Amino acid sequence: MLACGHDETTGTLGVCPHVLAGEAYRERFLGRGIECELVCKDCVEAKVEPVCGACRDRAVEARDNEGVLGKPGIIEEPSTLWLEQLPPIQPRVASLLDLRALAGGDRDLWLGVTVHRELVELELDRDETRVIAILPEMLFELGTYEGLGEHAPRTPPPLRLHVSRDGTLAAIVQERHGVRGLVVELATGAHLLELTRDGYHPEHCAHSFAFVEHAGRTLVVHATDWNRLDVRDPRTGELLTPRGPTRYGDDRTAPPHYLDYFHCGLAVSPGQRRIVDNGWVWQPVGVIHTWRVDDWLTTNVFESEDGPSKKELGWGTMWDLPLCWLDDDTVAIWGYGQEQDPIDAVRIMDAATGTRVRWFAGPAGDLVFDRVLIALGTTGTTVWNVERGARLLADSGPSPTRYHPTAKTFVRFDGSTIYRSRLHGLDASFCSGAIADLADRIAKEHAFDDLPVLGDALEAAGCADREMLDHCQRPGEHGERCWVLERLGVKARS
């Protein structure tokens, strides 16, 4: 019989009697994945007896979690993945301040901002550059700030680029400490919309900005006050979220739907259905929220403040955490535990309910998802299976900082030098027999017109990756390589 008095013999882990009796618990990890025992403050080193799963679950739900002891283990899984490092490129541009992927199919096409105030297009495979626009001086100057006093910045803040999903618009915003921004039309270089966020404590916040597609239009979401987000059509200037003030009035009364929350980094789900907001409630409490875009823009203008679809995805002592969408309903968020120093891990959260689906230990750094989860850390790049929580690859080379979702290329940049890498072998299990021969011939001869044949063969072999099959069956323009061949483990020859 178990310590809880029940007879279950499988799936049991230890819980100390004081936690069963109602005391707060600590998670004491056993080094086997995320397996842990629950112990009170007096039993941190004591041996504890196993209890049944139902009693353990009740203890977790009813007691306070006061932290963790030890570290969970990382699950390793063999794979065929490897990261190819390409020769560095020095494009004919001034030193780069930021770089972002630009829609271009298989082409390795990027958008950059230089110290010479240039917005430039870079096609890295062909080493071609084009100046799109000259940016205004105000982006490279200090702004106006409230309440900072001697802590006000002495130099212009760094700049961050954003590019719309359809590749028609870009935004350049001043990051931490900064309050200014600009939306540019890429086809003409026209300056469409100037942005200004409130200067109240911007030193703690990433500049809240995101492009979102809705009802056939590409719109911008941006912070106009510390606790307010607005949505505009950058081409017409139309405000789609008209409402009253969000700050306290002069009489110190809170306006309706008052939100005591500093908006920070924003991320839009792949299907443009939800927004996640990575903000904070004064220091030192960070809270991640999400809500539905359609409800915000068609039903309830206060959805971002307190709407029915708004859910909390977790809180802790940090904000602007690394995160990425896995699909329209699921977000991967870095860090486990509410301490000042969370464990390197990823929590998979259901955005519709605000509940945790699962978590696993190990990922560290900025997060990218493209069928696998890729963590771009300070000590290298790791690749993870999100369903099994297993590490598929650990590359200790210098980690990239940006990812191109259609060209499937990673980059990092240092001044005017760009370093590229590519992930190979994700679908190597399909690359055998006739498929291997066909893929190898296409790679050797650059016979990309034969990709539809390869796509049909992959589909017949059981490949269900719709993006991969569509790329083969409707191949567009290719340069010197093809990411599908790289995922099969075949490298196109120059």
Stockholm file with secondary structure:
# STOCKHOLM 1.0

chainA/1-494         MLACGHDETTGTLGVCPHVLAGEAYRERFLGRGIECELVCKDCVEAKVEPVCGACRDRAVEARDNEGVLGKPGIIEEPSTLWLEQLPPIQPRVASLLDLRALAGGDRDLWLGVTVHRELVELELDRDETRVIAILPEMLFELGTYEGLGEHAPRTPPPLRLHVSRDGTLAAIVQERHGVRGLVVELATGAHLLELTRDGYHPEHCAHSFAFVEHAGRTLVVHATDWNRLDVRDPRTGELLTPRGPTRYGDDRTAPPHYLDYFHCGLAVSPGQRRIVDNGWVWQPVGVIHTWRVDDWLTTNVFESEDGPSKKELGWGTMWDLPLCWLDDDTVAIWGYGQEQDPIDAVRIMDAATGTRVRWFAGPAGDLVFDRVLIALGTTGTTVWNVERGARLLADSGPSPTRYHPTAKTFVRFDGSTIYRSRLHGLDASFCSGAIADLADRIAKEHAFDDLPVLGDALEAAGCADREMLDHCQRPGEHGERCWVLERLGVKARS
#=GR chainA/1-494 SS CCTTSCCCCSSCEEBCHHHHTTCCEEEEECSSTTCEEEECGGGTTSCCCEECHHHHHHHHHHSCEEEEESCCCCEECCCCCEEEECCCBCCSSSCEEEEEECCCTTSCEEEEEETTSEEEEEETTTTEEEEEEECCGGGGSCCCCBSCGGGSCSSCCCEEEEECTTSSEEEEEECTTCCEEEEEETTTCCEEEEEECCCBSGGGSCCCEEEEEETTEEEEEEEEETTEEEEECTTTCCBSCCCCCCSCCTTCCCCTTCCCCEEEEEEECTTSCEEEEEEESSTTCEEEEEEEHHHHHHTCTTHHHHCTTCEEEEEESCCSCCEEEEETTEEEEEEESSSSSCEEEEEEEETTTTEEEEEEECCCSEEEESSSEEEEETTEEEEEETTTTEEEEEECSCCCSEEETTTTEEEEEETTEEEEEEEECTTGGGCSHHHHHHHHHHHHHTCGGGHHHHHHHHHHTTCCCHHHHHHHHSCCCCCSCCHHHHHTTCCCCC
#=GC SS_cons         CCTTSCCCCSSCEEBCHHHHTTCCEEEEECSSTTCEEEECGGGTTSCCCEECHHHHHHHHHHSCEEEEESCCCCEECCCCCEEEECCCBCCSSSCEEEEEECCCTTSCEEEEEETTSEEEEEETTTTEEEEEEECCGGGGSCCCCBSCGGGSCSSCCCEEEEECTTSSEEEEEECTTCCEEEEEETTTCCEEEEEECCCBSGGGSCCCEEEEEETTEEEEEEEEETTEEEEECTTTCCBSCCCCCCSCCTTCCCCTTCCCCEEEEEEECTTSCEEEEEEESSTTCEEEEEEEHHHHHHTCTTHHHHCTTCEEEEEESCCSCCEEEEETTEEEEEEESSSSSCEEEEEEEETTTTEEEEEEECCCSEEEESSSEEEEETTEEEEEETTTTEEEEEECSCCCSEEETTTTEEEEEETTEEEEEEEECTTGGGCSHHHHHHHHHHHHHTCGGGHHHHHHHHHHTTCCCHHHHHHHHSCCCCCSCCHHHHHTTCCCCC
//
